[in-house]
Amino acid sequence: MDKKKLINWIIAIIVAIVYLTVSIVFKSWAYSWLIWVVYAIYRFIVK
């Protein structure tokens, strides 16, 4: 696995952990989708 793919996997895992943490701690599943939107925009720009 090359370095870029590894970094992408690490970022995806961190985003998932942050998503779950925010959702569980603040009990705001409805608003936590914003984390995924930010991640999707980041992926679009980086690609």
JOCOR-V512072 format. One record per residue. RES is the residue in one letter. SS is DSSP state (2 for helix, 1 for strand, 0 for the rest). Layout:
res->RES ss->SS
res->RES ss->SS
//
This chain:
res->M ss->0
res->D ss->0
res->K ss->2
res->K ss->2
res->K ss->2
res->L ss->2
res->I ss->2
res->N ss->2
res->W ss->2
res->I ss->2
res->I ss->2
res->A ss->2
res->I ss->2
res->I ss->2
res->V ss->2
res->A ss->2
res->I ss->2
res->V ss->2
res->Y ss->2
res->L ss->2
res->T ss->2
res->V ss->2
res->S ss->2
res->I ss->2
res->V ss->2
res->F ss->2
res->K ss->0
res->S ss->0
res->W ss->0
res->A ss->0
res->Y ss->0
res->S ss->0
res->W ss->2
res->L ss->2
res->I ss->2
res->W ss->2
res->V ss->2
res->V ss->2
res->Y ss->2
res->A ss->2
res->I ss->2
res->Y ss->2
res->R ss->2
res->F ss->2
res->I ss->2
res->V ss->2
res->K ss->0
//
